[in-house]
Each structure stands twice: as structure tokens, then as C-alpha cells.
Amino acid sequence: MANVIDITGLPPERVVFSPSPLAELGAALHALSEPGHHPGLHGWVTATNAALDTDLADRLCEADFLWRSSRSDILLPARPGATLAEELDELDAIDDERFVAAVFEITCSTSYTRCTPSPLVDPDERARVREMAAARGPRQAAFTDRMLTDPDGLRRWLRRLFEDCEEAFFGDIWRRVGIQLAADARHKTELLRHKGLSETLSATSRALTLDVGRDGGATRILVDKLAQGRTTAFSNPADPGVTFLPTSFGWPHLLFSHAPGWRPVLQYPVAGTELPAPAALELVHQRLEALAHPMRMQLCRSLSRGPHTTGELAHAYGITPPEVSRHIATLKKAGLILTRRRGRYVLHQLNLQTVARLGSDFLEGVLR
């Protein structure tokens, strides 16, 4: 399970690490609208939502499909600016058709990875977008109609919304976390310069790995996520490269923007001692599959209470020792069993710490 960014022939200086005020605002808005994804931010979410002006809270609800279930590409700039105003100026420079396509790509697109006609100029696409928006409720339907009939007016409305967020709460946040994110970006840039891309990706997230060719040259960045996508660092010929955006609000999400014609962007949570290392999705799948067998579930019940030998388990469950050994081997391969030798006896015991983390590993995997 991996998303792929083809970077064959990409110069190292085209891999950019930089903080983005707009991307961090998007991450903060997502946390406000989906607090269940971010239990560690519960106190901040509660306090911030309680302090929001009623009018601002209502306007955020109108547009929250841009950041609630996923993140629109307009909130993940490939060329971050120093301030939110600079990034909003860059957003204003995008033509209406490209802007509207980016707004609708997550909730009203049949395929994120395939170019579709602009709903501003194609009647069939416009009808389809309106139908999909209507299925998501009256707020999104009304927002969609405004975007299709008056894109310039809606874009000005969105800019005011983001500027009001900066005044209400995000300005204080950015003054606090912007320094930390800039320091992380500088550290990753130095690591890239001195240690190479492979080590830099490992330091960024364990869900990121580098694939190299036979000649030892970097060919692909692999992003371990359930949703699959494929793009190239040359997707935007005018601006080839890959951009990495650190965030203090992101965990457990690792966002991957790879729409056709856009430069690939990854937003990654800044590592901290409180963040658990993500388990590979293949390993989570292997562990769930190992526990799906009813006999292995029963064996785990005994092994959770203390160490047992193969013979003891065979006698307790009325199966043969070779059958027990096969089940134990499957559990052990998945990392769910600890085995030690005591004299001539081999004792097996459930790895309680690993099993206890399985639920959170699964949740982190599907939210990543």
C-alpha cells in the first residue's frame, strides 16, 4: 500500500521543506471541525470553538467541506509564503477555472487523479457537481451554487474568512508555532544537504521511504497510505519538485496532494516525544488478519494470562501440537507473541503492549 511520487532525474534542490501559514490554518480548521481525529488537541479545540464569534463560526460551517473530511489543494501551497497575506495573494492569482476545480476536487470529483472539465464551462460537469453537493447537505449546495454563479465574489468571501480567522485566533497560533515549524524545516533542509533524501524522509515520517534504482539513484518517494495515488515531481512542468510542509496540528494525518498539473505537496506532523511512531499499514493488516482466526483468538486468551508451552496449549484446546505451532508461528510473525526458552521448555506469551496499540495503530492508519 503506497502512494508514489516519481522523482527520477529531480535535482535535490527541488525538494523543498518550508512552513506555510495557509497550510497550518487549514490544519487548525480541520482540528476544529473534526476534534475526534485529534484527541490531544481537545482542550485547544474546546476553548477556541467557545471563543469564536457567532458570525465567524457560521461562516466556517458554510465552507468546512474544504477541510473537514480532507483538505482542498488550495490549502496546501506548493510555494509557501512568509505570511498568510502573501499566500492568499498567490491564491488570488490562480485563474477561476483552476481555483474552482481545486475547491471541488475532494467532495465533488469522481476521480482526484484524472483531469475533468471545469464546471464553470462544461454544463454536464456543472450539473454533476451540483448534484453531488446537494447530496452533502444544503450548506454545501448553497456554497457550490455561489461558487459556480459568482466565483470572484465567493473567492473574496473566502479570503475575508481566512483573514478573520487570523485576527480571531490564528495570528496568535502562528506567532507561537511558526518558529517551531521554521526550525523543523531548516533542520530537514540541512539533513537533506548533508545526509541525503533517504535519511531525511525517515526523519520526516516513518510512512515515507525512498526507492532507488539499480544505479543507486533515487527514483520514487513512497507514501504509506491506504488511499493510493501516483504522480511525478514534474507534474507541473513550470515548477518541478516536491514540497514538504511541517504542521503542529497534523497528527495522525499525513496529507498528500497530487492532483494532475499540480506540484506534489506533503504535509507532515512535526515529530514530538508524545507522538507514537506510525506502524506500517501492511503490518497492521497482518496483525488483524492473524487475530481473525477463532482458534488463534482462543490461544491469545490463554497467552494473555501467562506463558504456555505448545504442549499445554494443545492439551487445553484439544488440537495437535503441530496445529498449535502453526498458529503460534502466524502470531509470532505478526509480532503478537513473545517467545523465550526456559531449560528444555519453550514458552509463548502474548505481547500485551503490541496488542494494546493495535486499535490506535489501526485508527492512525485509516486517518493517515
N, C-alpha and C positions, 0 to 999 in steps of 0.2 A: 504494500500500500504506500505509494509515494507519488507526490506531485513532482514534476520535472521542469527544471529551468536549464535549457541548453545554453552553455556559456563557452562553447568551443571557439577559440580564437579571440576571446574577450580580453583586452588588456586589464591588468589588475587594478589600475587607477579608475576603471569604470565600475568598480564595486564600491558603493558609497554607503557609509554609516553616518546618519545625521538625525538629530531630534527634529520633530515637526510639531509646532503648536496646534495646527489644524488636526493632525492625526491624534494628538493627545486629547484634544477636545472631543473628537469622535469617540475615543475610548472611554472618556469620562461620561459622555451622554449614554453610551451603551450600558455602563455600570448603573447609571441612574434608572434606566428603563428595564434592565434585567438584573436586579440585585441577587437573584438566586444563582447566577453564574459566578458571583464574586462574594462569597460569604466573608472573606477577610476585609471587605470594604463596607460592611453592614453599618457601622457607626457613621462613616462619612456619608453614605447614601441617605440614611435616615435624616441626618442633620441638614444636608443640602436640600433634599426634597422639601423638608419642612420650612426652610427659609425662602423658597422660591416665591416670587411674586405670582399671583394667580394668573395674570395675563401671560407671563412668560411660560408658566407651566402648561397652560392650554396650547400655546403655540408649539411647544416642544412635543406635545402629544400629536399635533397635526402632522408633524414631519418625522415622527420617530421610526417609521419604516426604513428610513435611511441608515439607521444604526442599531435597531433593536435586534432583529434576527441575524443580520450580518452587517457588513459595513460597505456602503457605497464607495466606489473608487474615487469619487470627488473628495472623500475624507482621507485619502491616502496619497498625498502628493509625492510624485517621483523626484521632484526637485524642491526640497523643503526650504522655506524662507526663515529668516531670523525672528519674525513676528507674525502674529495671526493676520494682521492687516496686509502684510506682503503676500502671504499665501492666498488670502481672499482676492487680492488684486490679480494674481495669476489665474485664479478660478474664473474671475470675470472675463479674462482674455480668451477663454475657450468658447468656440462658436456654439450656438444654441443646439444644433443637432447632436454634437458630441456630448454636450453637457446633459441634455435630456436622456440620451442613451445611457449615460453613466448613472443617472439617477434611478432609472427603471431597471437596470441590469440585474439586480438581485431579486426583486419581488415580482417583476412583470416580464421577465425574459424566459423564453423556452430553453435557451442554451447560452450559458455565460461565455462559453468558448467559441461561439460561432457569431459572426457578424450578421446583424439583422437590419432591415431597413429602418430609417428613422420614423418614429410615429408622427413627427411633425410634417412629413411629406408623403408618407405612404398611408392611404386610407385603411387598408386591411390591417396593417400593424397598429394603427391608432385604435381601431375597433377592438383588436385583441388586447391591447394594453388596458383599455377602459374596462373590458370585461374582467380581466384578472384583478384589476384594482378594486372593482365593485365586490368581488368575492372576498376581499380582505377588509371590508367594512366601509361605512360611509365617510370616515375621515380620510382614508387613503383615496377613495373615489373622488372626493372633492378636491384633494390636493392634486390628483392626476389631471382632473379637468382644468384646473388653474394652470398647471404646467403646460398643457397642450394648447390652451387658448391664449395664454399670455406668458410665455416663457421669460421674457425680460422682467416683467413685474414680479413673477414668482422668484426669480433669481435675486432681485433686490430684496424681497421679503426674507429669503434665506440668509442673505448677508447680514441684514439687520438682526435676525435671530441669533446668529453666531456672535455678533458684536455685543448684543445684550447679555449673552451667556458670559462673555469675557468680563463685562462690567459687573455682573451679578455674583459670579463665583469663580470663573475660570482664570481670571487675571491673577488672583491670589494663588491658585494652584500652580500656574505656570511659573510664577516667581519662586515657588518652593521646589518644584520638581525639575524645572528646566535645567538647572545647574547640574543635577544628578544625571539627567539624560545626556547632556552635552559631554559630561565626563565619561560616561559609558561609551558614547560614540567615538570619542578621542582614543579611548583605550582599545576599542576594536580596530580602529584605523591603524594604530601603532602595531597591534598584533598582526594585522594583515600585512603590513610593510615588512616586519621582521621575521614572522613565523609562517606566513603563507595562509592561503584561503582555507585549507582543511582544518587547521588548528583554530582559526578564527570562527568558523562555523560551529565547531564543537563547543567553543566558549560562549557562543551566542545562544544555542539551544541544542539539546541532545536529539531533538527531532530533525536537525539539519545535518546532512552528510555530503561529502564531495565524492563524486565518481570520477575516476581518472582513466584515461585511455592507455593503450599498450605502450605508448611512448612516454608515459608518465605525466602528460599534460592534462589539466583539468578539462572535463567535458560537460559535466552536468552537476547542478545542485539538486539534491533530493530532499523533499519536504515531506516528512512522515505525517500524513493526514488521511482521514477516511475519505473525504472528497478528493477526487482525482482530477488533476489538470496538467496541462503541458503547454509550455511556452518557450520562447527564446529570448535571450538578452538583447537580441536585435529586432524584437517585435516592433519597436518604434525606431525606424532607420535613422531618423533625425537626432535621436538621443539614445544610443545603445547603452546598455548597462543594467545593473540591478541595484535597487535602493533598499537599505535596511533602516527601519525606524524603531528606536527603542521606546518603550512605554512603561510607565509605573502602574498603570491601571489594567494591563492586558491579561495577566494570568487568569485562567488557563488557556487563553486563546493565542494562537499563532496565525495571524492573518496573512493570506497570500493573495495579492491582487495580480491577475494575469489576463485581463481582457485583451482581445486582439487589438493590436495597434497601440497598446499602452506599455510603457516600460514596466517590467515586473517589480513589485514592491512587496516586502515582507515586514510586518510589524511584529516585533518580538518583545515579550516581557523581560524587563531588566532583572537579572538573577539576584536573588537575595537569600539569606540563610533560612528564611521562613518558607521558601518555595521548594516543594519536593521535585526531585528530578523526574521528568516525564518518562514513563515506560513506553517502550516501542509498541505500536499497535499490534504488530504480529505476535508479540509476547502476551499481550492482554488477551488476544483471540485464542492463543494456545492454552492459556490458563483456564479460560471459560470453557473451552472445549474439553479439557481434561476433567473438569468438575461436572460436566454434563452427564456422565455415565452414572447410573444409580448405584452400582457396586462401589465405584470409587468414592461416591458421596458417603456411603456407609463406612468404608475404610477410613475416610477422613474423620469421621465421628470418633472412632477409636483412637486414631493417631493424634487427635487434638487433646486427648486426656493424658497421654503419656507415650513413651517409646514402646514399640512392639516389634517382635521378630516376625518374619514371614510365616513361620510355622504357627505362631499364636494367632495370627490373623486368619490363616487357612482354617484352623480348627474352629475359631469363633464364628466364621461365616459359612462354613460347610463347603468350601471350594478347595481346589488343589493348590499346593504351593506354587507351581508354575503359573497358575492364573493370577495369584496374588502378586508374583514377581512382575508379570506383565503390567498390571495396574500400577504397581509401585514405580516401575520404570517410566510410565507415562506421566505420573505426578511429579517424579523427580526431574524429568526433562523440562517440565514447565516451571521448575523452581519452587514447587509447593511442598516438597518433602526434604527434611534434613536426615542424613544417614550417618551413623557412627558405629564403630566396631568396639565391642567390649568382650575381650577374650576371643572365644570362638563364635560369639553371637554377633549378628549384625542387626542393629536396632534402627527402626524408622520412626520419625516423629513429624507431625505437621508443622510447617513453618508458619507460625501464627502471625508474625509480623507481615509476611508477604500476603497472606490471605486477608488480613485486616485492611491492607491497602488496595485490594483488588477492586472494591467498589469505587474508591476515589480515582484509581487508575483508569477504570472504565469511563467514569464521568469526565475526567480530564481529556481522555482520548476523543470522545464524541464532541466535546466542546472546543477542542483544539482547532 
